Structure formats: C-alpha cells, structure tokens
C-alpha cells in the first residue's frame, strides 16, 4: 500500500476538521471559526454562544479571509508566539469584539487558529487545556492533509500527462484515493473560485469526489459521473462536488467548467483537456454559470487544433478584414442570421429591426467578404470565423 493510501486510511480514522470545530464550539459554548495560518477560513460553527455579532467574523465567513489591517492587528497581540490560548480585546473601530484565540500547532509550527467569540471573558480557563488538545488535533490533521494533497496533486499530473503504460501505477493509486472503480465513468470539473486553492487540502474526503490543485488559480475535481446527472446550474454543481455551503458573493465570482464524460480514470486526460477548453470559453463569459464540453459546439475545435492552425483555416484575409472593420450592428446581424439558420424573419424579430435592414446588412457582409451567402459553404466558413475569431485572434505568445 502506498504512502498516500496509508495516509488516507489514517485520516479516515481521525476526527474531521469540521467535527473539531463543532467540538471546540461545544466545549466553550461560543461561536467558533477555524482559519489557517494565513487567516483563510477552513470551517465555522454557529451552533453555540447566543447572538453576538462580529463584523470580522462575518467578513471571514463571507469573503473566506480577513483584511490585511485585521490580520496585522491580531498578530500584534502575539498570537504567532503564544504558547496557548490568548484573550484578544475588542476594537470598535475595526469591528472586532473580544475573543479567545487558540493557536493550532504541529511540531512547533502554527498551522492555524481557532477563534472563539467571547466579549465578556466568559470562557473559563479550566477549558483551555482541552481546547489546546483540540487545536493540536486540528494542526495534526492540517499537516497530514497538506502532505496528502501534495501527493494527490502529483498523481493527477502523472495521470493526465503520462503515457497510459507508464502512468498505470499512478492511475491505480489515484482511483483508490478517490474511491473510484477503475472502469466507472467520471467527469473532470475545473473551478475558479476565490481562495478555493487554499481550502482544497482541508476538504473532507468523500468517495467519488476527489479534489486536486492544478495551478493558475484553478482547482480540479474528478467526480463519479452519476453525481452530475442533475447538476445543470451552478448551485447544483457546487453541491454535487461538495461546495454545498453556498456563499452568494463567491458564487457570483465562480467560473466552473465540466469536461466530457469518460469511461474511467484511464481516460482522465481526455476529461481534463475537455474541461480546460470549456474553462477557456467560460473565462470569456460572465461568472456564475456552468460551461460544459457538450455545450461548446464548434468551440470544441479549440481543444483539437492549435490556435494558429485554426486561424489559418477559418480566417481568410477577407474575413479578417471584415471582422476588424465591420460595424457592431452588422456583425451582430449576420451572427443572429446564421444562428437562425438564414431566416430573415426570425433575425428581424430578434433584433427588433425591419427585414429590409437585415437584407441591407447582409449585402454589406457579402461586399466586404466576397462571399455569396446563398452558398452553404460560405455560410459555414463565416459562422466558424465569427465563432472562433475571439479565441484564435490572440497573439501567438498566448497559444
């Protein structure tokens, strides 16, 4: 059994971080949050401690981390070197009420902090030894989780980059880590979401859902395909991949892309490449929606040919000149006309213009491109050019 498998088994027997947050809240009877050493939110509990409102705690939960000013203020009270629980006074100007900080250390290194709202110093010092034990358990889990995540990230890279034979051991180990059968269908989902990469290592393990960090502010999650059967909206997708605790501000800035369904972990590279193309398209659209491989249509060509080859194939000099100089209303008209299968009536209705206006603008397109729009091949080339141009006209350095 591999190191990652041993680690995963040990972690399954341990208490989860969420459970430790709840245990700390029960022990102190206070609202509790757990943040990592850089003040990024890991977990929180609202089940104890009354109705005390604290702006810093609310911001931490909603925005997933504190401001620079607040972090500096807490550090000025010695939390990084405190040997045990430390009372932190309130500060009205910063929106902070008094709280107890319990550093979470592993082998002398601070891995995070438990924050317990306590404006009246109600948490008895007699609870502090047990609170410190909980914090030490959390630090140990964070240490194990980070080492485990680094290994899983490496396995993922080996699976999607290596040849099938050379990656066989990695494929088997990766499938085991996620609770997958080697031959069950899976999807790869790519998610861009503020602070998500910092939370991947501490996410609880769940069979059929395996998170990895792919770099460039993007996290990937390999998912058992049936879990996505009804995930047609962002809310449903986030719930299916374990981000069900919704934060509206984050959801509105999230981009998610779903790759093609593949028949097993052996074909994960195909799923990942498709998801990467879908994410490329998603970045050109407003966040807060899901872009799937199946919905790309001709844009799927971005995944099977180099930008330069596509540019040379679909953008003739005449088309490039037209796209660079055509008025926006003319480009919009021909795009809608092509989308509407050449129906002038439906195009005029969608654009709220007269049919003659549509005919006039189409004639402008024919003069500029030299294309006869009565010919199917001309319409196809024009449609491909309009669809692909925003992506393949990028400078060569971006290819």
N, C-alpha and C positions, 0 to 999 in steps of 0.2 A: 504494500500500500504506500502511496506517495506521501511526501511531506504535507501537501495540500489536503489530501484525504484524511490524514491523521488530525490535522488542524481542524478540518471541518467537523470530524466526529467529536473532538474535544469541545468545539464551540456549541454543538447541538446539546451537549450535556450541561453547558453553562446557562446561567440566567441571562436573558437578553437585556440589552441596554434599556429598552422600554420598560421592562419589568423592574430594573434597578431604579429608574426614575420614579415609578409608582411606589416602590418600597421606600425610597427616601421621602417622598411626599407623605406616606402613611406614618413613618417614624416621627417626622417633625410636625405633622398636621399643618403644612404650609404649601402654597403653590410652588412648584419646582420646575426648573429648566436645567438641562444639561447641554453645555456648549463645549466645543473642542478648545485647544489651547489658543486658537486664533479667534475665539468668540463666535464661531459659526454654530448655529443651532443643530443639535443632534436629536433631542427629544424634550417633551414637556408634559406636565400633568396639571390639570385644572381641578382635580377631584377633591382637593383639601384646602382649608385655610380661609374660607369666607370670601368676601367680595373686594379685597384690596386691589386697587387698580394702580398699575405702574407703567408709565409710558415706555420705559426702556424695555421692559419685558414684552409689552405688546409689539414694539418695533422688532424685537428679536424674533418673535414668532412669525410676524407678517413678512418681514424682509429677510429673515434667516440669519441676520447677524446685526451687531451693534455698530454705532457710528465710531469714527476714529476718536472723537472727543470723549465719548463714554468709555471706550477701551482704555484710553490713556488715564482717565480718572480712576478707574478700578485698579489699574496697575500701580498707580501712585500710592495705593494703600497697602502694597506689599503682598498681593495675592500670589505672585510668582515664586516667592521665597517662603511664604507662610508654612510652618510645619504641620498645621492642622486647620480646623475651622476658624474663620475670621469674620468678625462682625464688621459690616460696612455701613457707615451712616448714610442717611438720605441726603439728597441735594435737590431742592425745589427747582433751581434754575435748569438742571439737566433732566428733570422729570423722573428722578430716582427716589424711591422710598427705601428705607433701611432694609437690609437683607443680610443673610448669613451666606458666606462663600465657603464651600468645602472643596479644596483642590483635589483633583484625582491624579495621583502619581503612580507611575510604574517604574521600578528600579531608579528612583530618584528624579525621573523626568516627568514634568507636568504634561498630562495628556488631555486634560480638560478641567472644567469647573462645574460643580453643582451650585445653582443659585436658588436660595430659598427666601421668599418674601417674608420679612419679619420686622415691621416698623416699630413694634413695641418690645423688642427683645424677648419675645415670648418663648422662643425655642430654648428649652432647658439645656444647660451644659452637660447634664447627665446623658443626653442623647448623642453627644459628639463622638464618643468612641465608636458607637455603632454606625454613625454617619460616615466616619472615616473608613470603616471597613467596607461600606457600600461603595464609597468613592474609589477605594483601591481595587475592588472587583471590577468597577467600570473601566478604570485605567488599564487593567489587565486585558479586558475584552477589547478595548480600543487598540491596544498593541497587537493582539492576536489578529483582529480584523484587518488591520493595515497590512500585516505581513501576508495574510491570506489573500487580500485583494491584489497586492503586487504580483503574487504568483498567478492569480487568475487572469490578470491583465496580460501577463506574458504568454500564458496558454492561448488566450484568444488571438494574439498576434501570430503565434505559431500556426494556429488552425487556419486562419484566413490568408496567411502569406506562404505557408509551406506547401510543398507537393504532397499529394494525398498519402503516398507511402511514408515519407519522412515525418509527416505530422500524425501518423497513426496513434502513437502513444499519447500525444497531446490531445487528440480528438477524444480518445477514450477517457482520459482524466478530466477533460473539460465537461464531457457529458455526465460523468459521475458527480462532479461538483455541483451541477445544476439539477441533479435528479432526473436526467433525461435518459430515455432509451435511445440507443444509437440510431435506430431506424424509425423514430417517430417524427412527424412533421413539425417544423419550427419556423418562426419568423425572427428577423432581427429588426429591432426598433432603435432608431437613433434619436436622442433627446438633447436639445439645447435649452437649458433652464438655469437661471441664476443660482450659483452656489451648489448646483447638483453634484459636480465632480467631488466636492469636499464632503459630501454625505454618502457617497457610494460605499465606501469601506464599512461604514457603520450600519448599513441597511440590514435588516434581519434576513436570514436565509429562508428561501421559500422554494419548494420543489416546483420545477417548471418555469422559474423566473430567475435568470442569472445576470447580474449587472457587471459591467466592466468599464474601465476608463479608456477611451480611445484617443485622448488628447484633443487639442484645439477646442477646448471648452465643450466637448461633446462626450456624452456617456452613451454606451450601447447596452441594450438589454436583449438577451436571447430568451424567447418566450415560446412555450408549448402552444402550437397553433390554435387549438380549440379555445384557449383563453381569450383570443382576439376575435372570436366569431361575431360578437355583437359590439365590438369597440369601434363604432363609426364616428364618435365625437371625441373631442379631446378629454372631456370629463371621464368618459367610459374607458378610453385608452389608459389614462393615468391610473385609474382604479385597477385595471387589469394587470398593470405592471408594478403595482404596489405603491403608487403615489396617490392613494385614495384620500389622504388628509389634505383637502384642497385649500389652497391659498390663492384667492382670486387675483391679487396683484401679480403673483408669479405665473399663474395660468395664462394671463393675458400677454406675458412676455415669453412664453414657451413655444418652441418650434419642435414638432415631432414628425418623424418620417418612418414609414413602415415598408420594409423590403418585401420581396416576393416570398411566398410560401415555398419551402424546400422540404425534401423528403427525409432529411436527417442532418445530424451535426456534420457529417462528411461534406455536405454541400453548403456549409455555413458561409464560405467565402462568397458564394453567389447571392445569398440573402443579404450579406453585408454590403456588397457592391451596389445592389439594387437600392438598399436603404440610403446609401451615400448619395446616389443620384437623386432620389426623392428629397433628401435634405437640401441638396443644392437648389432644387426647384423651390422648396419651402422657404429658403432664405430670400427669395425674390418676392415673397408674398407676406401679407400681414401675419404676425404671430398669433397664436391662439387657435390654430387649426391643425388638422392632421393631413399630411400629404402621403399618399400611398403609391407604391410602384405601379399598381394596376390602374391608377387614375392618370398616369403621365401621358399616355398616348404617344405621339411622335417624340416627346421629350425623353422617352426611354432610350432613344438613339444616343443620348449623351453618355450612356453607360457602355456603349459597344463600339464607339469610334472616337478618335481624338478630335478635339475642337478644330484643329487646323484642317483635318480631313473633311469634317462636316462643313466647315466654312467654304472650302474649295468646291465641295459637291453641290451645295444648295444656294450659295450666294455668287451669282454671276456678277460681273462688273455693273451691268444694267440694274440688277436687283439691289446691289449695294448702294448704287447712286440713288435709286428710288427711296430706299429706306432711310438714307441720310437726309434727303431733301424734302420728302413728301410732307404736306401739312398733316397735322394730327387727325383732323376730321376725315381726310382721305384714307389714311392708314386704318383708322377705326372702321370706316365704312367697308373697305374691302375685307377686313378681318371678319366682321359680322356677316357679310355676304357669303364668304367661304364657310363660316361656321353654320350658316343656314342653308347649306347645300345649293347655293346660287339662286335662292329665292329673293327676288327684288321686293316682293310684297312683305315678307317677314322681316327683311332688313329694314325697310322703311318704317315698319311698325315699331321695331326695337329701338331705332334711333329717333323716332318721332320726327321724321322728315318726309317730304314728298317723294314719290317714286322717281320723278324726273331728276331730283337731286342725287339719288342713288345712281341712276344711269350716267349722269354727268361726271360724278366722281370716279366711276368705273372706267369711263372713257379716258380720264386723266391717267389712271393706272396703266392702261394699255399703251398710251402715248409714251409714258415715262419708261416702261419696261420693254416695249416692243413685243409683248405677249398678246396673243389672241385668247381672250378669256372664254371664248366658246369651246376651246380645246381642253380636254380633261387633263392632259399632261402639263399644260401651262398653269392650270388652277392648282394642281398638286405641287408643282415647284414653288409657286407663290405662297401657298399655305405653309409648306415646310419652312420657307425662308422667314415668313412672319413669325412662326412659332419658335424657331431655333435661334434666330438672329440675336435676341437679347443675351443668349448664353455663349454663342460661339464668336461674337464680335469682340470678346475680351482680349486684352493684349496677350501675346504668346507666353509671357512670363507667368501667367495665371493658369496655363494649361496643365 
